[in-house]
Every structure is written in structure tokens, then in C-alpha cells.
Amino acid sequence: MPAAIQIGDGKTFALADLLRRLNEIQAMANGGRLAEAEAACRAVIAAAPDMPEAVAVQGFLLGRLHRVEEARAHLEAAIAARGDVPHWHLELAQSYRRTLRLDDALARSREAVRLDPNDSRFHLGLARVLVDRGDNDAAREALLAALAVAPDDVEAHLALAHLLLAEGEYRAAWEEYEWRFRAPRFQTAMPRFTAPVWNGMRLPGRRILVAADQGFGDAFQFCRYLPLVAERCAGVVVLCRAAQVALFSRIPGVEACVVSINDVGPHAVWCWMGSLPRLFGTTLTNIPGGRAYLSPEPRRKAIWRDRLAPLSPAGSVRVGVVWAGNPENSMDWRRSVPLSLLARLASIERLALVSLQVQAPEADRATMAAMGLLDVSAELTDFQETASHIANLDLVVSVDSAVAHLAAAMGVPTWVLVYRPADWRWLIGREDSPWYPSVRLFRQDTPGDWTTPVGRLIEALGGPV
């Protein structure tokens, strides 16, 4: 191997400098320049193909570019050349998780822990694989091991919160859930609050700011607490995204909804919407909200009633369908269902199918047409319009999405296709939801297998088995 090597950008490096170059490439990737980093790493590998460190870094980059099989191949090759780097085993375990090779993922995760039991990341990685496999007891032990070596590990605390929430152990879970505010991804998105954090105390005559945190679905789940906040404070101002303003403005006790903290006006205290379950001492037996706590403007509901009337035959059952979530969500690879699996809905008599899918994948257009799936996505400009549409439906069939939460919060019958392991809010093994009385859950029996729950849903609608 030569003493000096020219890399793709024209710079020349001694072999001793290659590791520094790989560090630069990783920094490039951490700065969001993934494609550029991958190309630069490819140049290093071309110059030094026997360097396992470069092969491993390329595996990391390919994984983040969602080229899972390529990532797996690179990581396997790096480990075959040098098997004593625990982080490589952890990354390979993540690649195996993405392809649902859970036995292999478990083996790699355990090897990472064996190689370095004093790094919480490896215990956390093991815990995530154990949750995928349904071994929650062992996952809890792995998370406690992570926190034993790193008591302030934010991701381990959040993983423990999600595990406890899924098990319905809410009192302990809500405390752990507060750790989300320490996650770097959360802190970078946080607005600058100047008032003190609300502790649940009564403040007659004083205004409070409640800020929606996390995704749209989380806000639809937790906005049920706003009338309770209004009982303790004189005026509730909600900070949320523009698509939710019209809908949240209709909640009793909400004085105003704004999209910028600069428009809040004077207020005595503030809190996150996702912290309200903890402040109100929520358990499985006292979840507030009832059957329906969100509703669209009656005039908009009437407009959609008239819009849909000529498009569905008399006596038909109107069913809204959502088969894909937000592709930017880190769990979307688990939760979205191929529309082709739902094609049998079109063969069921009396069903009038309407798409609630905003920005339907282009690849699904032919299947939508074959199913006779009415596409009104161009008119779903915000959640007020979506809610007005839903209010005129008999049933919503959805993957775990914001629309599922919205329909359920409106009290509309909602059948949710739930991946395994499910998001915490659907708990474990239940077909109903204590959060939403109108929900029925159709769960995967095996991770990645949608055929069985879709079959049960079709059968429940009276379709062919």
C-alpha cells in the first residue's frame, strides 16, 4: 500500500491520516451532508479497500441513507475483518432490525454489550431488540443496566418511559417521559419561554401558554386536557402548528391559538401539552376526554356533507382509508401498509371508499384507481378540513397516524392497523383503547406481517376471508 493516497477531493493523505479523514466524513454526515459524506467515504475505500474502519463508516452512512442491505453488507465485512469494535456490532444489529432479522440483531447486540459493558448505548441497543422480540422483562433489565452506567442517558430514560407507558404503568412512566426535553433533537426545536413552568397550581385571573410538542397525533391525544387547564387558569393560549389552529380554537376554554411564541401575549406560566397527563395524575382508570372532544366547524361539516353526497350511493357505508404515515417519521417503515393489501376493501358490498391520505404515494395511484378510492387530498388543506370530512364518514380505517388520532378524538369509529411492537399509546395485547372508546385495534401477530391483521379487518367488515 502506498505511503500517500489521493482522495476524491484532490487532497493527498498519508495512511496515518486516513482515520482523521474518516472523522471528517462522519462530521460531514452529522451536519446533514449524507450524500456528500457517502461519496467521500467511497473514495477512501477505493484508495484503501482493506481498511475495515472505512468500510464500517460506509455502513453507518448507507444505513442513514436507508440503503439497508448495502449497509448490512458493509458492516458484516468490517466485523469479519475486525470483530472487536462494539459500535460496529450495534450498527449491524440496527440493520438486522430494519430487515426483521431479530435473532441476528439480538446476537450482535449482546456482543456489543460483552465487548463494552460500561457504555449505556450498547445496553440501550440490546433493550430495543428485546422490545422488538416482545421480551419486555429482559428489556427493562437492559435499560436499568444502561442507567446504572449512565444515570443521565436521555435516550435510555425515554426508552424506559415508552416501555412503562406500553405496560400501563403510568405514574412512573410520566416522570420518565419528561426526559424528552433533554434530548438534543427536542432542545433545538424549543422556543424561548420566559414565564415559569406550570406545576398544575390554580391561577385564577392569570393566563397560561400550552405548547403542543412532538407530532400531530400526540397533540390530538393530549389536547383533551385543555378544558381541565382552563378550570385552573383564566385563559388558555395554545401554541401549535398552523394546520391545527382552526380545530384547537374550538376546544372549550381555549382563548386563542397561535403559531409563534411572539404572538402569545402576557401569560403567567407555560407548559408542554405532552406534560399534562403527568400534571393531572393520569392513570388507566381516569383518562379524561370522553368519547368525543374534537369537532369541526358545523358549516365546514355541512359543506363536506354536500360534497360527498353525490359521490356515495344511497345506503352505502362511507369508509375513510389511510395506509401510509409521514415518511419522515423514524417508525414509518414499521407502520405503513402496502395499499395493495387493502385492495380487497373494494370488493365488499355497500362500502364507499374515500382516501384520507394526504400526499398519496405516486406508486399507489394505479391501485387507488382500481379500488375506486375517491381522492380528495387536494382539499384537505388543514386538519379542520380533514375533520369536516371525517365527520361525514361512518368508519375510518387507518395505520397508526395523526388521522387515526383525529378521527378517534372526534368519536368516529376508527379501526387502527397496529404494527408490532406497537407505539406505547396502544398498550400491549389490547383490541380496544382506554384513550379512545371508538377505537378498535388490529395488531400484527408477527413483526412485519400485515397479512393477518388486514385479513381480520376485512373479515370484520364482512368481506371475503
Residue pairs with C-beta under 8 A, 6 or more apart in sequence:
1 15
1 48
1 50
3 14
3 15
4 12
4 13
4 14
4 15
5 12
5 13
5 14
5 15
5 18
5 47
5 48
6 12
6 13
6 47
7 13
7 21
7 40
7 43
7 44
7 47
8 39
8 40
8 42
8 43
9 40
9 43
13 20
13 21
15 48
18 44
18 48
18 51
18 53
18 54
19 53
21 40
21 44
22 41
22 44
22 53
22 54
22 57
24 40
25 37
25 40
25 41
25 44
25 57
25 61
26 37
26 57
26 60
28 36
28 37
28 40
29 37
29 38
29 60
29 61
29 64
34 61
34 64
34 65
35 65
37 61
38 58
38 61
38 62
38 65
41 54
41 57
41 58
41 61
42 58
44 51
44 54
45 51
45 54
45 55
45 58
48 54
50 81
52 77
52 78
52 79
52 81
52 82
53 78
55 74
55 75
55 77
55 78
55 81
56 74
56 75
56 78
56 79
56 85
56 88
56 91
58 74
59 71
59 72
59 73
59 74
59 75
59 78
59 88
59 91
59 92
59 95
60 71
60 75
60 91
61 71
62 68
62 70
62 71
62 74
63 71
63 91
63 94
63 95
63 98
68 95
68 98
68 99
69 99
71 91
71 95
72 92
72 95
72 96
72 99
75 88
75 91
75 92
75 95
76 92
78 85
78 88
79 85
79 88
79 89
79 92
82 88
84 115
85 115
86 111
86 112
86 113
86 115
86 116
86 119
86 122
87 112
87 121
89 108
89 109
89 111
89 112
89 115
90 108
90 109
90 112
90 121
90 122
90 125
92 108
93 104
93 105
93 106
93 108
93 109
93 112
93 125
93 129
94 105
94 125
96 102
96 104
96 105
96 108
97 105
97 128
97 129
97 132
98 333
100 447
100 448
102 129
102 132
102 133
102 447
105 129
105 132
106 126
106 129
106 130
106 133
109 122
109 125
109 126
109 128
109 129
110 126
112 122
112 125
112 126
113 122
113 123
113 126
115 122
116 122
117 123
117 145
117 149
118 149
119 149
119 150
120 146
120 147
120 149
120 150
120 153
120 156
121 146
121 153
123 142
123 143
123 145
123 146
123 149
123 156
124 142
124 143
124 146
124 153
124 155
124 156
124 159
126 142
127 139
127 140
127 142
127 143
127 146
127 156
127 159
127 163
128 139
128 159
130 136
130 138
130 139
130 142
131 139
131 159
131 163
131 421
132 421
132 447
134 420
134 421
136 163
136 166
136 167
136 428
139 163
140 160
140 163
143 156
143 159
143 160
143 163
144 160
146 153
146 156
147 153
147 156
147 157
147 160
150 156
152 182
154 179
154 180
154 182
154 183
155 183
157 176
157 179
158 176
158 177
158 179
158 180
158 183
160 176
161 173
161 174
161 176
161 177
161 179
161 180
161 424
162 424
163 424
164 170
164 172
164 173
164 176
165 173
165 177
165 424
165 425
166 421
166 422
166 424
166 426
166 427
166 428
167 427
167 428
168 284
168 427
168 428
170 277
170 282
170 283
170 284
171 281
171 283
174 277
174 278
174 282
175 278
177 274
177 275
177 278
178 275
178 278
180 186
180 213
180 214
180 274
181 187
181 190
181 272
186 213
191 211
191 239
191 261
192 261
193 209
193 211
193 261
193 270
195 209
195 267
195 268
195 269
195 270
196 268
196 269
196 270
197 269
197 270
197 271
198 208
198 233
198 269
198 270
198 271
198 279
199 279
200 232
200 279
200 280
201 232
202 232
202 233
203 232
203 233
203 234
203 268
203 269
204 233
204 234
205 234
206 233
206 234
206 235
206 267
206 268
206 269
207 233
207 234
207 235
207 236
207 237
207 255
207 265
207 266
207 267
207 268
208 229
208 233
208 235
208 236
208 237
208 267
208 268
208 269
208 270
208 271
209 237
209 238
209 239
209 261
209 264
209 267
209 269
209 270
209 271
210 226
210 229
210 236
210 237
210 238
210 239
210 270
210 271
210 272
210 273
210 276
211 238
211 239
211 240
211 261
211 270
211 271
211 272
211 273
212 218
212 219
212 222
212 223
212 238
212 239
212 240
212 241
212 244
212 272
212 273
213 219
213 272
213 273
213 274
214 274
215 326
215 329
215 402
216 241
216 243
216 244
216 383
216 402
216 405
216 406
217 400
217 401
217 402
217 404
217 405
217 406
218 273
218 274
219 240
219 244
219 248
219 273
220 294
220 402
220 405
220 406
220 409
221 405
221 409
221 425
221 435
222 273
222 274
222 276
222 277
223 238
223 248
223 251
223 273
223 293
223 294
223 409
224 288
224 289
224 293
224 409
225 273
225 276
225 277
225 280
225 288
225 289
226 236
226 238
226 248
226 251
226 252
226 253
226 254
226 273
227 251
227 252
227 253
227 293
228 276
228 280
228 288
229 236
229 253
229 276
230 236
230 252
230 253
230 254
231 253
233 268
233 269
235 255
235 256
236 253
236 254
236 255
237 254
237 255
237 256
237 257
237 258
237 264
237 265
237 267
238 248
238 251
238 254
238 256
238 257
238 258
238 273
239 257
239 258
239 259
239 260
239 261
239 264
240 248
240 257
240 258
240 259
241 259
242 259
242 382
243 382
243 383
244 257
244 382
244 383
245 257
245 258
245 259
245 382
246 297
246 382
246 383
246 384
247 294
247 296
247 382
247 383
247 384
247 387
248 254
248 257
249 256
249 257
250 294
250 295
250 296
250 297
251 293
251 294
256 265
258 264
271 279
280 288
282 288
284 434
287 434
287 435
289 409
289 435
290 437
291 411
291 437
291 438
292 409
292 410
292 411
292 438
293 409
294 387
294 406
294 409
294 410
295 387
295 391
295 410
296 384
296 387
296 388
296 390
296 391
296 410
297 384
297 388
300 384
300 385
300 388
301 388
301 391
301 392
303 388
304 385
304 388
304 389
304 391
304 392
305 392
307 376
308 318
308 354
308 389
308 392
311 352
311 354
311 374
312 318
312 352
312 354
313 352
315 350
316 350
316 351
316 352
317 350
317 351
317 352
317 394
317 395
318 352
318 354
318 392
318 393
318 394
318 395
319 345
319 351
319 352
319 353
319 354
319 393
319 394
319 395
319 396
319 397
319 461
320 354
320 355
320 356
320 389
320 390
320 393
320 395
320 396
320 397
320 398
320 403
320 407
321 342
321 345
321 353
321 354
321 355
321 356
321 357
321 373
321 396
321 397
321 398
322 355
322 356
322 357
322 396
322 397
322 398
322 399
322 401
322 403
322 404
323 336
323 337
323 338
323 339
323 342
323 357
323 364
323 398
323 399
324 332
324 336
324 337
324 339
324 357
324 360
324 361
324 364
324 399
325 331
325 332
325 335
325 336
325 399
325 400
325 401
326 332
326 401
326 402
329 335
331 419
331 423
334 419
334 447
334 448
335 399
335 400
335 401
335 419
336 399
337 399
337 417
337 450
337 454
338 450
339 361
339 364
339 367
339 368
339 371
340 367
341 450
341 451
341 454
342 371
342 397
342 454
343 367
343 370
343 371
344 458
344 463
344 464
345 351
345 353
345 371
345 397
345 458
345 461
345 463
346 353
346 370
346 371
346 372
346 373
347 463
347 464
348 458
348 461
348 462
348 463
349 462
351 461
352 374
353 371
353 372
353 373
353 374
354 373
354 374
354 376
354 389
354 393
355 368
355 373
355 374
355 375
355 376
355 377
356 380
356 386
356 389
356 390
356 396
356 398
356 403
357 375
357 377
358 377
358 380
358 386
359 377
360 368
360 375
360 377
367 373
368 375
376 389
379 385
379 389
380 386
380 389
383 402
383 406
386 403
386 406
387 406
387 410
390 396
390 403
390 406
390 407
390 410
390 412
391 410
391 412
393 407
393 412
394 413
395 412
395 413
395 414
395 415
396 403
396 404
396 407
396 412
396 413
396 414
396 415
397 415
397 417
397 457
398 404
398 407
398 414
398 415
398 416
398 417
399 416
399 417
399 419
400 416
400 417
400 418
400 419
400 422
400 423
400 426
404 414
404 416
404 439
405 436
407 414
407 438
408 414
408 416
408 433
408 435
408 436
408 438
408 439
409 436
411 437
411 438
412 438
413 438
413 440
414 436
414 438
414 439
414 440
415 439
415 440
415 441
415 442
415 457
415 460
416 426
416 439
416 440
416 441
416 442
417 442
417 450
417 453
417 454
417 457
418 426
418 441
418 442
418 443
418 444
418 453
419 444
419 447
420 443
420 444
420 445
420 446
420 447
421 447
422 428
422 443
425 433
425 435
426 433
426 441
426 443
427 433
427 434
429 443
430 441
431 440
431 441
431 442
431 443
432 439
432 440
432 441
433 439
433 441
440 460
442 453
442 454
442 456
442 457
442 460
443 453
444 450
444 452
444 453
445 452
445 453
446 452
455 465
458 464
458 465
459 465
